[in-house]
Amino acid sequence: MSTKPSSASHGGQLATITIAAIGVVYGDIGTSPLYAMRECFSGSYAVSPTRDNVLGILSLIFWSLIIVISIKYIIFVMRADNRGEGGILALMALVLHHFGGTDRQRHRLIMMGLFGATLFYGDGVITPAISVLSAVEGLHLATPVLTPYVIPITVLILVGLFALQSHGTARVGAFFGPVMLLWFAILALLGLINMMKAPQVLAAFDPEYAMRFFRD
């Protein structure tokens, strides 16, 4: 009897891994543009919501995602691995293995790798807090009565998330994958509805608006 997995089994495993990856990786990518867009037009340094500014910021967000995710990550970063392992420390070890410099130069490479790791950990601490807080802040738009509960609800969600994370990334991804699929489906539906109301927003695909925003 053949022990090779069937194509259906392989397809099921691939679907499971894909959903887990969506839950772990793309959740942040799918939420960050929302509060980034909001912060551009609110606060002490807000820009005025004119047509050119809106299109310019939309163009910046769109092309940033294309360049960082589709080009930088997929074409370059995912091809750089250390025996299947990624991350800045794994890549630093790979560079040190093939680097024939002096001890001082190797120490500099190690310090650069550690510095990059600290930036990653800093991002790992602040990004969930900003993402969850930005999502929960929507409650006071529904009713101002809930405004005093925004911070406590955010803290409870974050404590629950990090408690769940201690059981492993695979479980977190399996749990949040379907949630993120639903989230992206809702975003796509709402985006489609609003684009039909204001199709001129599609002009943001033109990178000239992003460059013009920087220039002006």
Secondary structure, DSSP 8 states (H G I E B T S, - for coil): ---S--HHHHHHHHHHHHHHHIIIIIHHHHHHHHHHHHHHTSSTT-----HHHHHHHHHHHHHHHIIIIIIIIIIIGGG--BTTB-SHHHHHHHHHHH----HHHHHHHHHHHHHHHHHHHHHHHHHHHHHHHHHHTTHHHH-GGGGGGHHHHHHHHHHHHHHHHTT-HHHHHHHHHHHHHHHHHHHHHHHHHHHHH-GGGGGGGSHHHHHHHHH-
